């Protein structure tokens, strides 16, 4: 028996008594027709709504799993992408004479020099509560491992960016969840003597890319947020910057963004726009003071605070 027959109500017709017999009233017949039409319309509406529910349920399933938002989260789940900005670097001349631009701007530079054994580079840093800015350079006194000679050469090319066509900028990310995010493009990893044993740097750019900024996910062992907050609290920058709240890249007009760069832009981790040459835009404390400083020509960095 159909749904309609199980729920069909008997006609309730009014009749008029005539002298000869009972006959249907024209008014009653019209009411019966209207009642039937109303019920049919209700059934159509219910069917239409049921169809929408089924279509919505089907749209949430792709290959047997819940469909995901651009951030990688299931609908209704946390929109956090599982990645966030950890630090940025710029490759500079040996021993970083460009550091003077940071001092003039009002940044206090850490006195520690970091030596990346196996990679052939050294660096200094400006520390904040939630991240840091690093100036890195190829250092002939730092050992290069045989399996990392190609990586060391890449840093030399980045140092010569004004003539080599390479990008001098690196964007380091950190995990914010226990599990690694599923990325929509291939990645590769490397490790070096200076890194904690068993840890790896995950690269988001193709191995043979000679034009893109370095995009990578730093190992969890090097990205503890509490330790970073403690380091940042030791320094007091005269221009008042405490937290690195956003980063953006100005791209040369001839450069076409790779998939990883567009992915990070889609997650709102990094903004990108076209310009004349490579430029790193850093915003501190959400730009609360409405001020900016351009560190060019020494450094391709524009700060807002």
Phi, psi and omega in degrees: 000135183282164177304320183296315182290326179292332185249009182283126180272147178293149175300139177241079187266142174271143180235156176249136177275121173258177181292332186262320184190178174279135177227153177289138174281138176303322180295320179293320179299320179295321179296322179297316179298316181296321179296319179295318179297318180299316179295321179296319179296321178297319179296320179297317180298315179298317179298321180295315178296320178297321178297321178296319179299316180295319179295320179296318179296320180294324181291339179279352181245123176229118183055036175081003180234155179302137176295157187236152178283171179302337180277354180094001181263146177292149179305134180089346179271179179300138181275001179297128185284350183089000178223150173208167181293132177253309179199169177228151174223160175227132178277128185233185180289157179309134181069006170054060173297341179293350180300337180300329179294324178292318180296316180298328180287341179111016178266142173266124185264137177298138180284349183282137172254125181268127179251121183263082183298131183099334180258342178077026181229163174223165182201163170231166187219156168245119190262142175231174185295332185233015180171189181204159175251130186238135169257123185238148180211152172293132183235118183293343180273356180257131184296143174247123178288147181306324182279357181241015179298322179294320179295320179297322178294326178298321178294324177296320178294322178293325177298326181266031191302329182293335179247334184276339183086359177281166177263133183272005191252142174234141179240113181259132180248164173225155178285146175241002178229158179297327181262152179282142178288150175277115184265143184274026179206157181289148177230170175213161187229158175213162176220164181214169184300326184283347183272155177304141183303132180086354181268157181220152172262123181264119183267135182259000180250153178300150182302322186265010180289123181248009184235336187279158169295155176286122179241125187205160174250118180284151181294151181302328181297341182250005188230037178290122185291325179292318178296322178296320179298322178294318178296316181298329182289347181281344187244145182230102182279132186296336178274003170087006183287133180236321184232138174273109189258343174196157179223147178217156179238133168263125185256144173300147183300335182274354184269134176256121183300139176278171184301320182296322180293317178293326178296314180294326176294319179297332178274358182063027174276331185212138174257148178225146174203159184277150177203209182268324182206172180298133178209133178259122178255122181241130178247130180248138175054037178059023178064034188301328184271356178059037179239163178211157176219134179259120184268006176287151010271350183298316182230138178279062185225135172239125181250146174233139183207000000 
